[in-house]
Amino acid sequence: MLPVELPVTVRDALLAPLVDHHCHGVHRDDLSRARFELLISEGGAPAPPGTTHFDTPYGMAVRRWCAPVLDLEPHAPPAVYLSRRADLGAVEVNRRLLAAAGVVAFLVDTGIEDLDLLSAAEMGRHGGAAADELVRVEQIEQDVAESAALAVDYLDTLGRRPASPFRPPR
């Protein structure tokens, strides 16, 4: 339950089932500290010398909310947090974190072809949730453009494609 009295519409929204309408698969293997820090940075670049991405708002949130799911105190030091992840292993960490998110359905953007990431089905299994792939409009357009012999074929096929089930070629 919620700790304070809220208007009914706000309360209902906060307690509604959570659907992650656009996510990416999580990494299936254990990550080094350097790789983990790159993933908790919007820029994807290493932290400046003498600093860490664990001290950014996102890094602090990871330590605040994810550490307890891994049986650590909130705000555990980065080395302790990463050591616990390594002790549990990626499969158990992924299972715990995805399940703890409380998501009932994952819509996974699989446009990034990376075998190190869990598939939509794996995300669902680990998180105990429904899961499916997102259909990326730009991927549909690219696939149609590559397969159309003539411009008229391109326009005709593109007009029909989004209405039909589509799975990008693997």
DRENDREN-92965 format. One record per residue: residue in one letter; x negated, y, z negated of N, C-alpha, C, O in turn. Coordinates in Angstrom, 2 decimals, always signed. Example, Ala and Ser with C-alpha at 12.3 -4.5 7.8 and 13.67 -1.06 7.14 Angstrom:
% DRENDREN-92965
PT code      nX      nY      nZ     caX     caY     caZ      cX      cY      cZ      oX      oY      oZ
PT    a  -13.19   -5.69   -7.80  -12.30   -4.50   -7.80  -13.20   -3.30   -7.80  -14.24   -3.32   -8.46
PT    s  -12.85   -2.25   -7.08  -13.67   -1.06   -7.14  -12.90   +0.03   -7.87  -13.41   +1.14   -8.04
This chain:
% DRENDREN-92965
PT code      nX      nY      nZ     caX     caY     caZ      cX      cY      cZ      oX      oY      oZ
PT    m   -0.84   -1.19   +0.00   +0.00   +0.00   +0.00   -0.87   +1.24   +0.00   -2.07   +1.19   -0.29
PT    l   -0.24   +2.34   +0.33   -0.95   +3.61   +0.38   -0.95   +4.26   -1.00   +0.04   +4.15   -1.73
PT    p   -2.04   +4.93   -1.39   -2.17   +5.47   -2.74   -1.35   +6.73   -3.01   -1.22   +7.14   -4.16
PT    v   -0.81   +7.36   -1.97   -0.04   +8.59   -2.17   +1.28   +8.49   -1.41   +1.42   +7.69   -0.48
PT    e   +2.24   +9.31   -1.82   +3.53   +9.36   -1.14   +3.38  +10.17   +0.14   +2.87  +11.30   +0.11
PT    l   +3.79   +9.62   +1.25   +3.67  +10.28   +2.54   +5.02  +10.33   +3.23   +5.91   +9.54   +2.91
PT    p   +5.19  +11.26   +4.19   +6.41  +11.24   +4.98   +6.55   +9.88   +5.67   +5.54   +9.26   +6.03
PT    v   +7.76   +9.42   +5.84   +8.02   +8.09   +6.39   +7.33   +7.88   +7.73   +6.75   +6.82   +7.95
PT    t   +7.38   +8.86   +8.63   +6.77   +8.67   +9.95   +5.26   +8.50   +9.85   +4.67   +7.70  +10.58
PT    v   +4.62   +9.26   +8.96   +3.17   +9.14   +8.77   +2.85   +7.79   +8.15   +1.93   +7.10   +8.59
PT    r   +3.61   +7.41   +7.13   +3.41   +6.12   +6.46   +3.55   +4.97   +7.46   +2.72   +4.07   +7.49
PT    d   +4.61   +5.01   +8.27   +4.84   +3.95   +9.26   +3.71   +3.87  +10.27   +3.28   +2.78  +10.65
PT    a   +3.22   +5.03  +10.70   +2.11   +5.04  +11.67   +0.85   +4.44  +11.06   +0.14   +3.69  +11.73
PT    l   +0.57   +4.77   +9.82   -0.63   +4.25   +9.17   -0.56   +2.75   +8.89   -1.59   +2.08   +8.84
PT    l   +0.65   +2.23   +8.72   +0.82   +0.82   +8.42   +1.16   -0.03   +9.65   +1.34   -1.24   +9.53
PT    a   +1.26   +0.60  +10.82   +1.61   -0.12  +12.05   +0.47   -1.05  +12.46   -0.69   -0.80  +12.12
PT    p   +0.79   -2.11  +13.18   -0.27   -2.99  +13.69   -1.25   -2.19  +14.54   -0.86   -1.30  +15.29
PT    l   -2.52   -2.52  +14.43   -3.57   -1.79  +15.11   -3.98   -2.51  +16.39   -4.35   -3.69  +16.35
PT    v   -3.92   -1.80  +17.52   -4.36   -2.32  +18.80   -5.58   -1.49  +19.23   -5.49   -0.27  +19.35
PT    d   -6.69   -2.16  +19.46   -7.86   -1.46  +19.99   -7.68   -1.45  +21.50   -7.93   -2.45  +22.18
PT    h   -7.24   -0.31  +22.02   -6.84   -0.23  +23.42   -8.00   -0.07  +24.39   -7.79   -0.10  +25.60
PT    h   -9.23   +0.09  +23.89  -10.40   +0.14  +24.77  -11.65   -0.08  +23.94  -12.15   +0.83  +23.28
PT    c  -12.13   -1.30  +23.97  -13.36   -1.61  +23.25  -14.28   -2.40  +24.18  -13.88   -2.80  +25.27
PT    h  -15.48   -2.61  +23.74  -16.44   -3.44  +24.45  -16.74   -4.64  +23.56  -16.55   -4.58  +22.35
PT    g  -17.21   -5.70  +24.16  -17.60   -6.86  +23.37  -18.73   -6.51  +22.43  -19.52   -5.60  +22.70
PT    v  -18.81   -7.22  +21.32  -19.90   -7.01  +20.39  -21.02   -7.99  +20.74  -20.80   -8.99  +21.43
PT    h  -22.21   -7.69  +20.26  -23.37   -8.53  +20.58  -23.24   -9.89  +19.90  -22.88   -9.98  +18.73
PT    r  -23.55  -10.93  +20.65  -23.41  -12.29  +20.15  -24.64  -12.76  +19.37  -24.56  -13.76  +18.67
PT    d  -25.76  -12.06  +19.48  -26.99  -12.50  +18.83  -27.42  -11.51  +17.75  -26.94  -10.38  +17.69
PT    d  -28.33  -11.97  +16.90  -28.90  -11.08  +15.88  -29.67   -9.96  +16.58  -30.24  -10.15  +17.65
PT    l  -29.67   -8.80  +15.95  -30.31   -7.63  +16.53  -31.47   -7.16  +15.66  -31.39   -7.20  +14.44
PT    s  -32.54   -6.73  +16.31  -33.64   -6.11  +15.57  -33.16   -4.75  +15.05  -32.14   -4.23  +15.50
PT    r  -33.91   -4.19  +14.12  -33.54   -2.87  +13.61  -33.53   -1.84  +14.73  -32.61   -1.03  +14.82
PT    a  -34.54   -1.87  +15.58  -34.61   -0.89  +16.68  -33.39   -1.00  +17.59  -32.80   +0.02  +17.96
PT    r  -33.00   -2.21  +17.95  -31.83   -2.41  +18.82  -30.55   -1.99  +18.12  -29.69   -1.34  +18.72
PT    f  -30.41   -2.35  +16.85  -29.22   -1.97  +16.08  -29.10   -0.45  +16.02  -28.02   +0.11  +16.21
PT    e  -30.22   +0.23  +15.74  -30.17   +1.69  +15.65  -29.80   +2.34  +16.98  -29.12   +3.37  +16.99
PT    l  -30.23   +1.76  +18.09  -29.81   +2.30  +19.38  -28.30   +2.19  +19.57  -27.68   +3.06  +20.18
PT    l  -27.71   +1.12  +19.04  -26.27   +0.90  +19.20  -25.43   +1.79  +18.28  -24.25   +2.00  +18.55
PT    i  -26.02   +2.31  +17.20  -25.25   +3.20  +16.32  -25.54   +4.67  +16.63  -25.33   +5.55  +15.80
PT    s  -26.03   +4.90  +17.84  -26.32   +6.25  +18.30  -25.56   +6.51  +19.58  -25.61   +5.71  +20.51
PT    e  -24.86   +7.61  +19.65  -24.13   +7.96  +20.87  -25.09   +8.17  +22.04  -24.75   +7.86  +23.18
PT    g  -26.27   +8.69  +21.77  -27.21   +8.99  +22.83  -27.98   +7.79  +23.35  -28.51   +7.83  +24.45
PT    g  -28.04   +6.73  +22.56  -28.77   +5.55  +22.98  -30.27   +5.73  +22.98  -31.00   +4.97  +23.63
PT    a  -30.75   +6.74  +22.26  -32.19   +6.99  +22.17  -32.65   +6.74  +20.74  -31.86   +6.88  +19.80
PT    p  -33.91   +6.38  +20.57  -34.42   +6.18  +19.21  -34.30   +7.47  +18.39  -34.30   +8.57  +18.94
PT    a  -34.19   +7.32  +17.09  -34.15   +8.48  +16.20  -35.50   +9.19  +16.25  -36.53   +8.55  +16.47
PT    p  -35.51  +10.50  +16.07  -36.79  +11.22  +16.04  -37.70  +10.66  +14.95  -37.22  +10.13  +13.95
PT    p  -39.01  +10.79  +15.14  -39.95  +10.27  +14.13  -39.61  +10.77  +12.72  -39.31  +11.95  +12.53
PT    g  -39.66   +9.86  +11.77  -39.37  +10.21  +10.38  -37.90  +10.23  +10.02  -37.54  +10.53   +8.88
PT    t  -37.02   +9.90  +10.99  -35.58   +9.88  +10.72  -35.02   +8.52  +11.11  -35.73   +7.67  +11.65
PT    t  -33.74   +8.32  +10.83  -33.07   +7.08  +11.18  -31.63   +7.37  +11.56  -31.01   +8.29  +11.03
PT    h  -31.11   +6.60  +12.48  -29.70   +6.75  +12.85  -28.78   +6.29  +11.71  -27.58   +6.58  +11.73
PT    f  -29.32   +5.58  +10.74  -28.52   +5.20   +9.58  -28.11   +6.41   +8.74  -27.19   +6.31   +7.93
PT    d  -28.78   +7.55   +8.92  -28.44   +8.76   +8.17  -27.49   +9.68   +8.92  -27.16  +10.76   +8.43
PT    t  -27.03   +9.27  +10.11  -26.03  +10.05  +10.84  -24.65   +9.73  +10.25  -24.52   +8.77   +9.50
PT    p  -23.64  +10.52  +10.58  -22.30  +10.17  +10.10  -21.88   +8.75  +10.47  -21.27   +8.05   +9.65
PT    y  -22.20   +8.32  +11.68  -21.84   +6.96  +12.09  -22.61   +5.93  +11.28  -22.03   +4.95  +10.80
PT    g  -23.90   +6.14  +11.12  -24.72   +5.22  +10.34  -24.25   +5.13   +8.90  -24.25   +4.06   +8.30
PT    m  -23.86   +6.27   +8.33  -23.33   +6.27   +6.96  -22.02   +5.50   +6.90  -21.77   +4.78   +5.93
PT    a  -21.18   +5.65   +7.92  -19.90   +4.94   +7.94  -20.13   +3.43   +8.04  -19.42   +2.66   +7.39
PT    v  -21.11   +3.01   +8.84  -21.43   +1.58   +8.94  -21.81   +1.06   +7.56  -21.33   +0.01   +7.14
PT    r  -22.66   +1.78   +6.86  -23.10   +1.33   +5.54  -21.97   +1.41   +4.52  -21.91   +0.58   +3.61
PT    r  -21.09   +2.40   +4.65  -19.98   +2.53   +3.69  -18.93   +1.44   +3.89  -18.51   +0.81   +2.91
PT    w  -18.51   +1.20   +5.12  -17.38   +0.32   +5.37  -17.77   -1.10   +5.75  -17.03   -2.04   +5.43
PT    c  -18.89   -1.29   +6.41  -19.29   -2.63   +6.84  -20.06   -3.39   +5.76  -19.92   -4.60   +5.64
PT    a  -20.86   -2.68   +4.99  -21.66   -3.36   +3.96  -20.79   -4.19   +3.01  -21.13   -5.34   +2.74
PT    p  -19.68   -3.66   +2.48  -18.86   -4.49   +1.58  -18.28   -5.75   +2.24  -18.08   -6.76   +1.57
PT    v  -18.02   -5.68   +3.54  -17.51   -6.86   +4.25  -18.58   -7.96   +4.28  -18.26   -9.14   +4.42
PT    l  -19.83   -7.55   +4.15  -20.95   -8.50   +4.15  -21.43   -8.79   +2.72  -22.54   -9.29   +2.51
PT    d  -20.57   -8.48   +1.74  -20.85   -8.74   +0.32  -21.97   -7.86   -0.24  -22.73   -8.30   -1.11
PT    l  -22.07   -6.63   +0.26  -23.03   -5.67   -0.26  -22.28   -4.48   -0.86  -21.10   -4.28   -0.60
PT    e  -22.99   -3.71   -1.67  -22.40   -2.48   -2.20  -22.27   -1.46   -1.07  -23.08   -1.45   -0.14
PT    p  -21.25   -0.59   -1.13  -21.17   +0.49   -0.13  -22.47   +1.30   -0.13  -23.08   +1.51   -1.18
PT    h  -22.86   +1.74   +1.03  -24.07   +2.56   +1.24  -25.35   +1.81   +0.90  -26.34   +2.42   +0.48
PT    a  -25.35   +0.50   +1.07  -26.57   -0.28   +0.85  -27.67   +0.30   +1.73  -27.40   +0.78   +2.83
PT    p  -28.91   +0.28   +1.26  -30.01   +0.77   +2.09  -30.07   +0.03   +3.43  -29.72   -1.15   +3.50
PT    p  -30.50   +0.71   +4.49  -30.55   +0.07   +5.80  -31.28   -1.27   +5.82  -30.80   -2.22   +6.44
PT    a  -32.43   -1.38   +5.14  -33.18   -2.63   +5.15  -32.38   -3.76   +4.50  -32.42   -4.90   +4.96
PT    v  -31.66   -3.44   +3.44  -30.84   -4.44   +2.75  -29.67   -4.85   +3.65  -29.36   -6.03   +3.78
PT    y  -29.04   -3.86   +4.28  -27.91   -4.13   +5.17  -28.35   -5.04   +6.33  -27.68   -6.04   +6.62
PT    l  -29.45   -4.71   +6.97  -29.93   -5.50   +8.10  -30.41   -6.89   +7.67  -30.24   -7.86   +8.41
PT    s  -30.99   -6.99   +6.50  -31.41   -8.28   +5.98  -30.20   -9.18   +5.74  -30.24  -10.38   +6.03
PT    r  -29.13   -8.61   +5.22  -27.91   -9.39   +4.98  -27.30   -9.86   +6.29  -26.84  -11.00   +6.39
PT    r  -27.30   -8.99   +7.30  -26.81   -9.39   +8.62  -27.62  -10.58   +9.14  -27.06  -11.54   +9.66
PT    a  -28.94  -10.50   +8.98  -29.81  -11.58   +9.47  -29.56  -12.87   +8.68  -29.54  -13.95   +9.27
PT    d  -29.37  -12.76   +7.37  -29.11  -13.95   +6.55  -27.81  -14.64   +6.96  -27.76  -15.87   +7.03
PT    l  -26.77  -13.86   +7.22  -25.48  -14.43   +7.59  -25.47  -14.96   +9.03  -24.80  -15.94   +9.32
PT    g  -26.21  -14.31   +9.91  -26.22  -14.66  +11.33  -25.12  -13.94  +12.08  -24.09  -13.57  +11.52
PT    a  -25.35  -13.74  +13.36  -24.45  -12.94  +14.19  -23.03  -13.50  +14.24  -22.06  -12.73  +14.21
PT    v  -22.88  -14.81  +14.32  -21.54  -15.40  +14.42  -20.72  -15.04  +13.19  -19.57  -14.61  +13.31
PT    e  -21.29  -15.22  +12.01  -20.55  -14.93  +10.78  -20.33  -13.43  +10.60  -19.25  -13.02  +10.17
PT    v  -21.33  -12.62  +10.94  -21.17  -11.17  +10.84  -20.04  -10.71  +11.77  -19.18   -9.94  +11.36
PT    n  -20.05  -11.18  +13.00  -19.01  -10.80  +13.95  -17.63  -11.25  +13.46  -16.67  -10.49  +13.54
PT    r  -17.55  -12.46  +12.97  -16.27  -12.97  +12.47  -15.75  -12.09  +11.33  -14.59  -11.70  +11.32
PT    r  -16.61  -11.80  +10.37  -16.20  -11.00   +9.21  -15.79   -9.59   +9.61  -14.73   -9.10   +9.21
PT    l  -16.63   -8.93  +10.40  -16.35   -7.53  +10.73  -15.13   -7.39  +11.64  -14.31   -6.50  +11.43
PT    l  -15.00   -8.26  +12.63  -13.84   -8.17  +13.52  -12.55   -8.49  +12.78  -11.54   -7.83  +13.00
PT    a  -12.57   -9.48  +11.91  -11.37   -9.83  +11.14  -11.02   -8.71  +10.16   -9.84   -8.38   +9.99
PT    a  -12.03   -8.12   +9.53  -11.78   -7.07   +8.54  -11.24   -5.79   +9.17  -10.64   -4.96   +8.49
PT    a  -11.44   -5.63  +10.47  -10.95   -4.41  +11.14   -9.43   -4.36  +11.15   -8.85   -3.28  +11.30
PT    g   -8.78   -5.50  +11.00   -7.32   -5.51  +10.96   -6.66   -5.29  +12.31   -5.49   -4.94  +12.37
PT    v   -7.40   -5.50  +13.37   -6.88   -5.30  +14.72   -6.05   -6.53  +15.11   -6.49   -7.66  +14.91
PT    v   -4.86   -6.30  +15.66   -4.02   -7.42  +16.09   -4.21   -7.74  +17.57   -3.82   -8.82  +18.02
PT    a   -4.80   -6.81  +18.32   -5.05   -7.06  +19.75   -6.24   -6.21  +20.21   -6.32   -5.02  +19.93
PT    f   -7.14   -6.87  +20.93   -8.29   -6.19  +21.53   -8.08   -6.15  +23.04   -7.80   -7.18  +23.65
PT    l   -8.22   -4.97  +23.64   -8.25   -4.83  +25.09   -9.69   -4.48  +25.44  -10.15   -3.36  +25.21
PT    v  -10.39   -5.45  +25.98  -11.85   -5.38  +26.12  -12.24   -4.93  +27.52  -11.83   -5.53  +28.52
PT    d  -13.04   -3.88  +27.57  -13.60   -3.39  +28.82  -14.79   -4.27  +29.16  -15.82   -4.21  +28.49
PT    t  -14.63   -5.09  +30.18  -15.70   -6.01  +30.58  -16.46   -5.49  +31.80  -17.14   -6.26  +32.48
PT    g  -16.34   -4.19  +32.07  -17.02   -3.60  +33.21  -18.52   -3.64  +33.09  -19.23   -3.62  +34.10
PT    i  -19.02   -3.68  +31.88  -20.46   -3.81  +31.66  -20.76   -5.30  +31.63  -20.43   -5.99  +30.67
PT    e  -21.39   -5.78  +32.67  -21.70   -7.22  +32.77  -22.93   -7.49  +31.92  -24.06   -7.27  +32.37
PT    d  -22.72   -7.96  +30.71  -23.81   -8.21  +29.78  -23.51   -9.54  +29.08  -22.58   -9.62  +28.28
PT    l  -24.30  -10.56  +29.37  -24.08  -11.87  +28.78  -24.33  -11.88  +27.28  -23.96  -12.84  +26.61
PT    d  -24.95  -10.83  +26.75  -25.20  -10.75  +25.31  -23.95  -10.30  +24.55  -23.94  -10.33  +23.32
PT    l  -22.90   -9.87  +25.28  -21.68   -9.39  +24.64  -20.62  -10.48  +24.63  -20.52  -11.28  +25.56
PT    l  -19.82  -10.51  +23.57  -18.71  -11.45  +23.50  -17.68  -11.10  +24.56  -17.45   -9.93  +24.86
PT    s  -17.06  -12.13  +25.13  -15.98  -11.94  +26.09  -14.72  -11.52  +25.34  -14.69  -11.52  +24.11
PT    a  -13.69  -11.16  +26.08  -12.42  -10.80  +25.46  -11.89  -11.98  +24.64  -11.44  -11.79  +23.51
PT    a  -11.93  -13.18  +25.19  -11.43  -14.36  +24.47  -12.22  -14.59  +23.18  -11.65  -14.92  +22.14
PT    e  -13.53  -14.42  +23.25  -14.37  -14.59  +22.05  -14.08  -13.52  +21.01  -14.04  -13.80  +19.81
PT    m  -13.87  -12.29  +21.47  -13.50  -11.21  +20.54  -12.22  -11.58  +19.80  -12.13  -11.41  +18.59
PT    g  -11.24  -12.08  +20.53   -9.98  -12.47  +19.91  -10.16  -13.60  +18.91   -9.61  -13.56  +17.81
PT    r  -10.94  -14.62  +19.28  -11.18  -15.74  +18.36  -11.89  -15.28  +17.09  -11.48  -15.63  +15.99
PT    h  -12.94  -14.50  +17.25  -13.69  -14.02  +16.08  -12.83  -13.12  +15.20  -12.92  -13.18  +13.97
PT    g  -11.99  -12.30  +15.81  -11.19  -11.36  +15.05   -9.83  -11.88  +14.64   -9.08  -11.18  +13.95
PT    g   -9.48  -13.10  +15.04   -8.17  -13.64  +14.72   -7.06  -12.80  +15.33   -6.03  -12.57  +14.69
PT    a   -7.26  -12.34  +16.57   -6.33  -11.41  +17.21   -6.10  -11.82  +18.66   -6.83  -12.63  +19.22
PT    a   -5.08  -11.25  +19.25   -4.88  -11.39  +20.69   -5.97  -10.59  +21.39   -6.49   -9.62  +20.83
PT    a   -6.31  -10.98  +22.60   -7.33  -10.23  +23.35   -7.14  -10.47  +24.83   -6.72  -11.55  +25.26
PT    d   -7.47   -9.44  +25.61   -7.43   -9.56  +27.06   -8.39   -8.53  +27.63   -8.88   -7.64  +26.92
PT    e   -8.66   -8.66  +28.92   -9.56   -7.73  +29.60   -8.79   -6.52  +30.08   -7.63   -6.62  +30.48
PT    l   -9.44   -5.37  +30.04   -8.91   -4.16  +30.66   -9.10   -4.24  +32.16  -10.09   -4.82  +32.63
PT    v   -8.20   -3.69  +32.89   -8.38   -3.57  +34.33   -8.93   -2.17  +34.59   -8.28   -1.17  +34.27
PT    r  -10.11   -2.10  +35.15  -10.76   -0.82  +35.41  -10.42   -0.38  +36.83  -10.76   -1.06  +37.80
PT    v   -9.75   +0.74  +36.96   -9.32   +1.24  +38.26  -10.52   +1.44  +39.19  -10.44   +1.11  +40.37
PT    e  -11.61   +1.97  +38.66  -12.77   +2.21  +39.53  -13.37   +0.89  +40.02  -13.93   +0.85  +41.12
PT    q  -13.27   -0.17  +39.23  -13.77   -1.47  +39.67  -12.88   -2.04  +40.78  -13.37   -2.63  +41.74
PT    i  -11.57   -1.86  +40.64  -10.64   -2.31  +41.68  -10.98   -1.59  +42.99  -11.08   -2.22  +44.04
PT    e  -11.15   -0.29  +42.89  -11.44   +0.50  +44.10  -12.74   +0.04  +44.74  -12.82   -0.09  +45.96
PT    q  -13.76   -0.19  +43.94  -15.05   -0.63  +44.47  -14.93   -1.99  +45.15  -15.46   -2.19  +46.24
PT    d  -14.23   -2.92  +44.50  -14.06   -4.26  +45.08  -13.30   -4.20  +46.40  -13.65   -4.90  +47.35
PT    v  -12.24   -3.38  +46.45  -11.46   -3.24  +47.68  -12.32   -2.61  +48.77  -12.30   -3.06  +49.92
PT    a  -13.08   -1.58  +48.42  -13.94   -0.91  +49.41  -14.97   -1.87  +49.98  -15.27   -1.82  +51.17
PT    e  -15.52   -2.74  +49.15  -16.54   -3.68  +49.62  -15.96   -4.79  +50.50  -16.67   -5.35  +51.34
PT    s  -14.67   -5.09  +50.32  -14.08   -6.20  +51.08  -13.27   -5.75  +52.29  -12.93   -6.57  +53.14
PT    a  -12.96   -4.47  +52.40  -12.13   -3.99  +53.51  -12.97   -3.81  +54.77  -14.00   -3.14  +54.75
PT    a  -12.53   -4.42  +55.86  -13.25   -4.30  +57.13  -12.97   -2.96  +57.81  -13.85   -2.39  +58.44
PT    l  -11.75   -2.46  +57.69  -11.34   -1.21  +58.31  -10.74   -0.27  +57.27  -10.28   -0.70  +56.21
PT    a  -10.75   +1.01  +57.58  -10.19   +1.99  +56.65   -8.73   +1.71  +56.36   -8.29   +1.86  +55.22
PT    v   -7.97   +1.31  +57.36   -6.56   +1.01  +57.15   -6.40   -0.19  +56.22   -5.46   -0.22  +55.42
PT    d   -7.29   -1.18  +56.30   -7.27   -2.31  +55.37   -7.54   -1.84  +53.94   -6.90   -2.29  +52.99
PT    y   -8.48   -0.93  +53.82   -8.82   -0.38  +52.50   -7.59   +0.25  +51.87   -7.24   -0.08  +50.73
PT    l   -6.93   +1.14  +52.58   -5.77   +1.84  +52.03   -4.62   +0.88  +51.73   -3.97   +0.99  +50.69
PT    d   -4.38   -0.06  +52.63   -3.30   -1.02  +52.43   -3.56   -1.90  +51.20   -2.69   -2.09  +50.36
PT    t   -4.77   -2.43  +51.11   -5.12   -3.31  +49.99   -5.15   -2.55  +48.68   -4.67   -3.05  +47.66
PT    l   -5.70   -1.35  +48.68   -5.77   -0.55  +47.46   -4.37   -0.23  +46.94   -4.15   -0.20  +45.73
PT    g   -3.44   +0.01  +47.85   -2.07   +0.30  +47.44   -1.38   -0.87  +46.78   -0.51   -0.67  +45.93
PT    r   -1.74   -2.09  +47.14   -1.12   -3.29  +46.55   -1.86   -3.80  +45.32   -1.23   -4.39  +44.44
PT    r   -3.14   -3.60  +45.23   -3.97   -4.26  +44.22   -3.58   -3.96  +42.77   -3.45   -4.92  +42.00
PT    p   -3.38   -2.72  +42.34   -3.09   -2.50  +40.91   -1.80   -3.15  +40.44   -1.65   -3.41  +39.25
PT    a   -0.86   -3.42  +41.33   +0.41   -4.04  +40.94   +0.27   -5.54  +40.74   +1.14   -6.17  +40.15
PT    s   -0.81   -6.12  +41.23   -0.98   -7.56  +41.09   -2.03   -7.84  +40.02   -2.89   -7.00  +39.76
PT    p   -1.97   -9.03  +39.40   -3.01   -9.37  +38.43   -4.36   -9.34  +39.10   -4.51   -9.79  +40.23
PT    f   -5.34   -8.82  +38.40   -6.67   -8.68  +38.98   -7.71   -9.13  +37.97   -7.70   -8.71  +36.81
PT    r   -8.59   -9.95  +38.40   -9.73  -10.33  +37.60  -10.96  -10.07  +38.47  -11.07  -10.63  +39.56
PT    p  -11.89   -9.23  +37.99  -13.08   -8.97  +38.80  -13.85  -10.27  +39.06  -13.88  -11.15  +38.21
PT    p  -14.46  -10.38  +40.21  -15.26  -11.58  +40.49  -16.41  -11.70  +39.51  -17.00  -10.69  +39.12
PT    r  -16.73  -12.90  +39.11  -17.83  -13.14  +38.14  -18.94  -13.86  +38.83  -19.96  -14.16  +38.20
